[in-house]
Amino acid sequence: MKLALLCVTLPGIEDVMAEEIEELLGLTPEFVVPGKLRLEAAAQETLELVYSLRSANRVLLLVGEGM
């Protein structure tokens, strides 16, 4: 089961965080707005991301999206 995640960092270093995510998990995140990247990952990948991602301020689990 894939989990929807939102990774938050300082605006301007999204590229650094995207490269770090690609190196750690081999996944390509989607740019949302400045400072935020969205991706989907399995539970084990999410744990690895939370403990290993150095450029993110937060890794949030998306539980719903509005229209």
SVG drawing of the C-alpha trace seen along z (x, -y; Angstrom):
<svg xmlns="http://www.w3.org/2000/svg" viewBox="-14 -30 36 32">
<polyline fill="none" stroke="black" stroke-width="0.4" points="0.0,0.0 1.4,-3.4 1.1,-6.4 0.8,-9.9 3.5,-12.2 4.2,-15.9 7.9,-16.8 8.4,-20.3 11.7,-22.3 12.9,-25.9 11.7,-27.5 14.5,-27.3 16.1,-24.0 13.4,-21.7 15.9,-20.5 18.3,-19.4 15.5,-17.6 14.3,-15.9 17.8,-14.6 18.1,-13.3 14.8,-11.5 15.9,-10.0 19.2,-8.8 17.5,-7.3 14.5,-5.6 14.7,-5.9 11.4,-7.8 10.8,-11.1 8.8,-13.5 6.3,-16.0 6.7,-19.8 3.6,-21.3 4.5,-24.8 7.8,-26.5 9.1,-24.5 6.9,-21.4 7.3,-18.1 4.7,-15.4 5.3,-11.7 3.9,-8.2 5.9,-5.6 5.4,-2.3 5.4,-2.2 8.9,-0.9 10.1,-3.6 8.4,-6.2 10.2,-5.2 13.5,-5.3 12.7,-8.7 11.7,-10.2 14.9,-9.0 17.3,-9.6 16.1,-12.7 18.3,-15.6 17.0,-18.5 13.4,-18.2 12.0,-20.1 8.9,-17.8 7.5,-14.7 3.7,-14.8 1.2,-12.0 -1.6,-13.3 -4.9,-11.8 -7.2,-13.7 -7.2,-16.4 -9.9,-19.0 -11.2,-20.2"/>
</svg>
